[in-house]
Amino acid sequence: MAGGASSDRDERANAVDDDGRSDLQAILVGYAELVRLPNLFTAPPDVILGAALVALAGGTPLPTRVAGLALGSVLLYAGGTTLNDAFDAPVDARERPERPIPSGRVSRRTAFGLGFALLLAAVAVAFAVAGGPAGVAAGLVAVAIVAYDGLLKGSAVGFLAMGTARGLNVVLGTTVAGAAVLESPRRLLAVPAVVTAYIAAVTFMAARETEGGNRRAVAVASAGAVAAVLALGWFLAGVEPTALEAAVALAFATAFCWWVGRPLRAAFADPVPSTVGPAVGACVLGLVLLDAAFAATVGVRWGLAAGVFLVPAVGLSRAFDVT
């Protein structure tokens, strides 16, 4: 009798432990989905590209500052995606009930608090790492994020706001040496503008992901990708990289075309949610390759430092949604 009672208690204890682990796992997965875990690895390449532009202009970016600003950019991205879902919770309850907030794994109130806390932490980190210009740049990214998530989403200005947030993320990287991007040559200023235009075009497609039959949105994103590659060619011609730097930059550009070209072509041929969604995801992750291509024109190490972030991003995208 005693042995049987002991066995029953052990089984109940194991069941409780299993339930506890399951609950904790569900919570952790919910937060990972909320911040779009794979996408977080697309933020540091923006900063690395910005730092590479500083090096091209004659500055000396310190690796510790680059790493600190990269961390700030990750916090900004996590805050943005969290607030995105918090603001979109009523819509997601109808269209995406499996997401963390409508599924009940994360409360909407918690998401709002976490999102704003992450943005504030990002600004504080940027200021601590590289001073006033970095704090201002991070603050502008945060403002663009909140404006898009809370006010402008779905409008023409909204697409530009989202693109601006990513372009300003590159600007954040240019503050690594304590200087403002406005002090750089015009050709360097064009790079954040290219990122802005590309992400704005991708956001236009993403906003219509659930509609179906919207070939025009896919065409806009495709045009944005083509324009970005053409801008890279113009940039290459102006900065006169070494043969190796040019070769690596073109290799990254070719990889970018292949990476985004296949899903965009499939989405254009049959613009339904099952094809447009993967195209959006590919274009988001593809920004890493675009950043790496531009960075490689400054130095092969800059390009590789940016491009390596695609590995964890792609790996995690197999377990977590990108869009």
Secondary structure, DSSP 8 states (H G I E B T S, - for coil): -HHHHHHHHHHHHHHHHHHHHHHHHHHHHHHHHHTTGGGGGGHHHHHHHHHHHHHHTT----HHHHHHHHHHHHHHHHHHHHHHHHHHHHHHHHH-TTSTTTTTSS-HHHHHHHHHHHHHHHHHHHHHHH-HHHHHHHHHHHHHHHHIIIIITTSHHHHHHHHHHHHHHHHHHHGGGS--GGGS-HHHHHHHHHHHHHHHHHHHHHTTTTT---HHHHHHHHHHHHHHHHHHHHHHHHH---HHHHHHHHHHHHHHHHHHHHHHHHHHHS-SHHHHHHHHHHHHHHHHHHHHHHHHTT-HHHHHHHHTTHHHHHHHHTTS---
